[in-house]
Amino acid sequence: MRLASPKRRKAGRDPNRYPKGLNRKKVQALIDHYENQSDDEAIAEAEAAYADKSTTMMQIPKELVPKVQKLLAKRAG
């Protein structure tokens, strides 16, 4: 008796959907970067982000996050 083999995905077709400008290769590069980052590198990256004068870090209530995301997406075009 032969057992049925599990269904295989077609090679080359990525089932995931990515935001504009991203693809599987770019996402994997980001994952690799952060998974291989030392604690000291992560701290330095976070400190640099807070020190960047061109951006602002804000605390907003969770229930407003979807509205803020929509506003940012609308502004980005």
N, C-alpha and C positions, 0 to 999 in steps of 0.2 A: 504494500500500500504506500502510495506517495503522498506526503504531506504538502499542503498548499504553501507556497512560499509567500512571505509578506509582500504587499504591494510596494513597488519601488517608484520613487518620483522620477520624472523625466530629467535627465541630466541637462544642466544649463539653465533650467527655469527655476528661478527663486520664488517660492510661494509667498514671501514676505512683501509687505508694502512699506516703502520708505518715504520720508518727507522729501520735498523737492531739494535736489542737490546732494542727496545721500543715496548710496547703493550698498550692496552687501560688502564689497571690498572696503569702503570707507568706514562702515560701521564696525567691521572686524578690526580695522586698524585702531579705532577708538577703544574698543574692548581690550585689545592687546596692550595699548598704552596704559590704561588705568589698572589693569590686572597686574602689570609688571612694574608699576610705580612704587618706589619705596615710600615709607611713611614720611621721611624728610622731604622728598620731592612733592608729595601731596600737600604737605603743610606749606611749603614754599609757593606752590601754585595757588593755593587758597589765599595766602597773604598777598600775593601779587594781584589777585582779582579784587580784593578789598582796597588795595592801594591805588588801583586804576581810577584816575580822576574823570575818565570819560564815561563811566557807568555809575549807577547807584544801586545799592542793595536795599531792598525794602521788605518789611514784614507786613503781610496783608492777611486778613482772615481767610481761612480755607474756602469758605463759601463764595468768596469773591474771585478766586483763582480762575474759574472758567470765563468770567466776564473780562478779566484783565488779559487773559490769553487771546480772547477774540479781538480786543482792542489792539493788541500788539500785532496780531496777524493782519488785521485790516490796515494798520499803518504800514506794515512791511509790503503790502500789495499782494 
